[in-house]
Amino acid sequence: MKIDAAYYTGNGSFELRKVEDVAPGPGEVQVETAFCGICGTDLHVYLGHMEARIGDNRVIGHEMSGRVSAVGDGVEGYRIGDPVVVRPLAHCGHCPACKAGHIHVCHKLKFLGLDTDGAFQNRWTVPAHVLHKLPADMPLDQAALVEPMAVAVHDVRRAGVAVGEDVLVIGGGPIGMLVALVARHAGAQVTISEVNESRLKLARNMGFATANPRNENVAERIMAETGDKGADVVFEVSGTQPGVDLMTEVAATRGRICMVAIHAQKPQIDLFRFFWREIELIGARTYEIGDFDAAISLLSQGIGADRLITDIRPLAELPDAFKALTENPDSMKTLIRVTEEAV
């Protein structure tokens, strides 16, 4: 059966094609994609930063939700029509990380939707073990936020955020906002540092304290508000050198800094500050199986993440959606409605 699939063809271009769908083999499930979000990594693809990795003939997309449309031999626990999301990681099972149980940081990790074809197609066939079943009453547009929410859950868990702690999130994009939501749910007092006024307004409307480093000295303010202690936990989500400068300046003695952003160039880090205050630096990459389950639970509780969805467009408008995200400072999270019938 023919399906619609949006192929990235290089130089910021996409081509909508009619192609044959892929029937699930043994151990696989075919999912009819309902919604798929555009993430920061997808934008890097659009801007031409990742063509050496993905080439010019790839269906991208991984922040998805949908319903099971076919089940391969040997698969148990899934039926046609079940609402699901995909945890888009393929691990080797043999490297030291996998043998230690850390399959999410496999030395040969492949990301479904980047290293393989992804979810910007009507039907997507994946291994059954990467599926997570959704509550029957969860709206599928909100369910497309499970994957980025799982990132935030993993970040907050890695940083060990505790009740009553002061947390600073540097960078108020979609992931930064989700980190802030999860940290607040864990009982922390959260401030978001961001330079985009539209994002700051949204953060304030969602009940967060905010700071704009273009208008004030954020470190001095946090120090003053915490009795000269500083932030117990800092999340660097901006991917900028000023963000890295701020994270060390504002961290409390024995504070934890969680590096979330992927920096285009190696940043300069004040290691003397780490020595002087016994600061911990924590890396956080992707998510583990339990993080997906926790993300589904948080979204089911109505944590407020749906307010980050600022635009929903059909698959035919995928090129326009990418263009708008690079030009509109008010955009936060754009979803693509991939298959109308699956919604």
ABEGO torsion letter per residue (X at the ends): XBBBBBBBAEGGBBBBBBBBBBBBBBGBBBBBBABBBBBAAAAAAAAGAAAAAAEABBBBEABBBBBBABBBBGBBGBBBGBBBBBBBBBBAGABAAAAAGBAAABAABBBBGAABBBABBABBBBBAAABBBBBAABBAAAAAAAAAAAAAAAAAAAAGBBBGBBBBBBEABAAAAAAAAAAAAAGBBBBBBBABAAAAAAAAAAGBBBBBAAABBAAAAAAAAAGGAEBABBBBAAGBAAAAAAAAAABBBGBBBBBABBBABBBBBBAAAAAAAGBBBBBBBEBBAAAAAAAAAAAAAGAGAAAABABBBBAAAAAAAAAAAAABAABABBBBBABAAAX
